[in-house]
Amino acid sequence: MPKKSNKKKSRVPATVTRKELLTDGSDSEFREMVHHALAFASRLPLIRDGYGRLLGLTGTEYTVLISVGHLEDEMDVGVKTLADHLMLTGAFLTTEVNKLVDKQLLKKVVNPRDKRRVILTVTEKGADLLATLAPLQQQVNDVHFGSLSKEEFEQLHALFPKIAESTEKALSLLAHLTENNSLKIEHKS
């Protein structure tokens, strides 16, 4: 005689259909992963904003400053390079860069190879600010990511760019579907 399952059939449809994302036909592990990702993602800006506040900056200004600082070690950093790196628009970053230039934390010079572009560098004042933050930041990040082994860190490092790219595609699809009213959802009163 077959064993009866005590598991109730959900009245709520699965949120995914790809077999790679289902476990025994259920999306429960997928949903659990999404909720953990949401918890992680919601706390990242709070930490970033905290770093910024300590420096007298917004979280975004802090992110721009430290990103330029790290990128300039490898290449000339222009607004487009920074926009691609942070996955933000050039227009938005131009505004943020100009705030940091006004605060004398970033320097902007004309790119000698293309006069229409600029090269961004962190000023001495900006580098000093980042250096004062580093000991605290190291402690926080070591705790924040302290549960990861080296192998798990390497896996996440490889996975996050893929997830970020597919998130952009999902946002575009959602915008397209909702913009064209392809799906109207009404709930009963």
N, C-alpha and C positions, 0 to 999 in steps of 0.2 A: 504494500500500500504506500503511495507517494506521501512524503512528508509535507504537511501544510506549512506555508510560510506565515509567520505572525506579522510580517511587514504589510502595512496598509498601502494600497495603491494611492498615489498622490492625485489630488484633484487639480493640482497646478501643473501645467505642461512644463516639460524640460526647457531650459533656456539655451541649449545647444543641441545640434544634431550630429556633429562630426564624431565618428566613433572613437577618434583619438582623445576626445574630451569626455567621453562617457565611461563609467565604471559599472559593469554589469547592467548596462542600459540606463543607468541613472546619472543625472547631472549633479548629484549632491556633492561630490568631491570638487567638481568644477566651481560650484557656487561657494563652497567653503574657501577655495583658493581665492576667488574674487573678493570675498569679504575680508580675508587676511590682507590681500593686496590693497584694498580700500583703507584698511586701518593703517598700513604702512605708508601709503601715499598721503593720507591726511595728516600724518605727523611730520613728514619731510618738510613741508613749507613752514611748519611751526618751528622746527629746529633751524632752518635757514633764516627765518625772520628773527629768531633769537640771536644768531650770529650777527646779523645785520644791525640789530638794536645795540649790541655791545660796541659796534664800530660807529654808531651814529648814522647808520644807513638803513634803507629798506632792505628786505630780503632779496629783492630783485637786484638792487644796486650791488649788494654783497656778491651775489652770484655772478654778475657781469665782471666785477673787479677780480675775483679769484679766477674766473675762467680766462680772462685776458692774461693774468699772471702765469697760469699754467701753459696756455697755448703759445705765448710769446717765446717760451723756451724752445719750441719746436719749429715755429714758422712766423712769418709776418701775419699779424692779426688785423683783418679788416672787419667791417660790420657784417659783410656777407659770411665770412668764415665763422664769426661769432654766432650769427643767426643760425647757420647750419648746425653748429655744435650744440647750441641750446634749444634748437627746434622752435625758434621764435621768429617773428617777422623782423625784417631789417628796419622798417619804420619805427616799430616799438623800441628796438634796441638803440636806434639813433638817439631817441629821446633820453633813454637811460644812460647812454654813453655821455651825452652832453651834460647831464647832471653831475656825473663823476669828473668830467673835465672841469666844470665850474668849481667843484670841491677840491680841485688840484690833486685828484687821486689817479686819474688817467691823463695821458698826453696823447694828442691826436695830431699827426703830421701828414702832409700830403705824400702819397705813395709816389716815389720818383719814377716808377715804371708805368704808372697810370694815374695821371693828374686828377682824374675824376674820383679816385678812391683815397681812403686814408689808411694809415697804419696806426694801430693803437698800442700803447705801452703803459705799464703801470709806473707811476712816478715813485720817487723815493718815499714820499709821504704815504702813498698807497701801499707800498711794500712793507713799510714799518707797521702800518695798521694790521696787515695780514700776519706779520710776524708776531705781533702781540697776541693775536687771537689764537695762533696755532697750538699752544700748549693745552688750552681749554678745548679747542676743537678736536684735538687728538684724543683726549680723554672721552669726550662725548661720542665720537665716531667709533672708538674702540669698544665702548659699551653697546652702542647702537647695533653694530655688526658683530659683536662678540660671540654670538651663537653659531657663526659660520666657520666651517673648516676651510682650509685652503682650497680643497676640491670644490666645495659648495660655492665659495666665492668665485672661483673660475667659471663655474657653470652659470651663475647669475650674471657675471660679466659678459658672457657670451650670449645669454638669453635676452637681457634687457634691451639691447638695440633692436632685436627682432620684434619684441613685444611693443616697443615704442613705435616702430614703423607700422605694425598692424593696427595699433591703436589709432594712428592718424587715418588709416584707410577706413576703419570702423566709424570714426567720427564723420568722415566724408560721406559714407554710405548712409548713416543716420540722418545727416543734414539733407541729403538728396531725397530720401524717402519721406521725411517729414515736410520738406519744402514743397514737394509736389503733391502733398496730401495723399500719397499712395496708400496710406493706412490710416483710417480714421478710427480712433478708439473712443467709444462712449461708454460711460458707466451708468448703470441704472440707479435712479434715486430711490 
